[in-house]
């Protein structure tokens, strides 16, 4: 069939779709211009649909193996992008083992997705353990309001993988060094690194004298000498924290950028993020001769009352400031005073986040119906990630909002 013939058939199909009120593009494997999308069971929910097909319909679970794939974006009745070539692999730590799992996408060429700056690297975040599907998105909102140097942009989407509906996801920028992401120099003396869970440490990494391990994301393929530079500096910092005599004037600003730390600290503390207690997914940057900068923020599915441990789920008590490096940093009176002042200056923004929950819920309310038809887990507590049972999605959201209000009031009273 000629290209004109193909186009006419496609146009007729889309006209039929519009008349019938649904989207069913039953393309063929020989047609490279469109990927099939059958939404007869899970109808359009007012957010973009991401359609991915792996080569030979390979099953994706492995977080190491990259599978060749194709991707296309659909809106209501038609594709709104061409077919992109990319590789796909699983992503996440414990979340990679869940029934609904995240994906790491690496496109053949840089692409601009949903108005976000061009890049080859993106993530699809499953949020399987967050029954509201709002926690990571809320983190991105308050991080931007507080003027973080970089906040990963995120877009709600629905995912179809190998012609199967996978559910509601966040299509997100990843944390990497780039002009439009973590904008630092790419040299052997400038670092982007992440606090890792000691149970799973991705190379290259350094481990400090206190036993904390950090995955080095930049520079790529660092030499032993380069890794030694970072390790020595972190050991020196820990030595200062452990043995330093905090007085006036404080020497803390010589080691960390206190303003960046306060942004990191208060978003983590307000949300009582279990990972943010310096467990994992804590990012930092450092350039030789400069201070350590905390951020960007990432990974908040165990936040806002959704912690995996019961003792961490209450809305009271200080949490982040009592953990690991944070506990030692808060031994400095300068830091304590700075934390009080930061809360006073920004407390309204944290309350605005609570007020914004109904707006964010509205964005995904139709997609949530599809999600819990595909994954009926609202009352399920069998998986460690699924904590409290809820009779409805509204109850899950209301429970989180009640927790946020209690948390806000408790902090304000302190």
ABEGO torsion letter per residue (X at the ends): XBAAAAAAAAAAAAAAAAAAGBBBBBBBAABAABBBBBAAABBBAGBBBBBBBBBGGBBBABAABBBBBBBBBBBAABBABBBBBBBBBBBEBAAAABABBBBBBBBABBBBBGGBBBBABBBBBAGAABAAGAAAAAAAAAAAAAGBABBBBBBBBBBBBGGBBAEBBBBBBBBBBBAABBBBBBBAABBBBBBBBAABBBOBBBBBAAGBBBBBAOBBGBBAAAAAAAAAAAAAAAAAAAABBBBOBBAAAAABBAAAAAAAAAAAAAAGBAAAAGABGBBBBBBBGBBBBBOBBBGAAABGGABABAAAABABEBAAAABEAAAAAAABAAAAAAAAAAAAAAAAAAAAAAAAAAAAAAAAAAAAAAAAAABBAAABAABAABBBBBABAAAAAAAAAAAAAAAAAAAAAX
